[in-house]
Amino acid sequence: MRKNRRILVGVTGGIAAYKSPDLVRRLAERGADVRVVMTEAACEFITPLTLQAVSGHPVHRHLLDTDAESGMGHIELARWAELIVIAPATANFIARMVGGKADDLLATLVLASGAEIAVAPAMNLQMWQNEATRKNLDRLRERGVRVIGPAEGGQACGETGPGRMSEPDQIAQELLGDATPKLLADAHVVLTAGPTWEAIDPVRGITNHSSGKMGFALAEAARDFGARVTLVSGPVHLEAPAGVTRIDVISARDMLEAVEAHVGDADLFIGVAAVSDYRPVRSEGSKIKKNDEKMELGLVRNPDILRTVAAMDNPPFTVGFAAETDRIDENAKSKLEDKRIDMIVANDVGGEDGAFGNDHNRATVHHPGGAIPLERHDKYGLSVRILEIAASLWRGESAGLTADPDAS
Ligand code: CTP
């Protein structure tokens, strides 16, 4: 992946501006150096402080700002950018671009820069369908501006149809997808993610704190590596990455059934789910009432999905995760051998800094040939490293493996 591609994100005044921080984060995760310019109207929807926090740099807002000009001035910024993406791009801003206006900082930068330019339009359905907008976009396309989206769906104004901004994940993929090495081109990757829910009765169950973020980040990275991805997910509050086939399940037994239905032609299987090891002996059909002082809950073992896949006749390359609170590497190594899998990622889930629900993670990869410590990355960055290693081992290139280049 090419690092440090210099991207200027322009945010204009539409409700979709609430998605801009997510876009900045995703571009940065993929190795881009991101700076943000906001129009005055954009600041009505989202604060510059939020975008400063996610980009790690002050947000540029004014054309004639002496403080900003003494730092990175507008001409310098125009020269710095290799790519300018305006997301959201309102109908008004698009019209201003067509007219070649230079009446605020962002419009001036677009005019003054030789960078590649992309817009992600976001507007009400009628505005999108209006001939004026369509012609404006044609004019921009003729000038080489890339138009990403818009997507169809529910809009803030209550209407449904085309006009909403494409999801940040999709925009990032369109802008930087080509920069990702296609290490898993044509491979089928099946993943499990999230917790499972083992019902005690219709309102209660046994579950755990897994957020699903690691499995979803791995699914996204596998897709970026060119794989066809099937994501079997327990109950989580996450949107599946675009282009990934998602199968929602509740219990461990449902998860195993879904995995067995899809793993037949898989090249890689990655078990990230925090599968409940036990389930209640019976799940009551109606809510259990509190009658007695004491109540005993009988539990039985759930199937081990990862072990089942690894024991198949012609198994895919299997990767497990070891969620541990202590003796992390030791426990991970014994799981690697015991479950007869090809690789395991040892994760510290203990303490406040642990992996569950966190956006950052530290981990060590164990495989039969050795151990590779990975430096603390966000979950997408960690996913990229994990998949690079998995892809090498899967192709039998273990000799080329070295420690994480980012590890200090
Ligand atoms: N796993 C699985 N099915 C299970 C339990 C675990 O597929 N029933 C997978 C997980 O997705 C993970 C790996 O096995 O990739 C290790 O999970 P973990 O919970 O750390 O280990 P367990 O095997 O459950 O062992 P223990 O709970 O005793 O540490």
Residues whose N, C-alpha, C, O or C-beta is under 5 A from the ligand:
A	BS01	CTP	G271 V272 A273 A274 V275 S276 D277 N302 P303 D304 I305 L306 V319 G320 F321 A322 A323
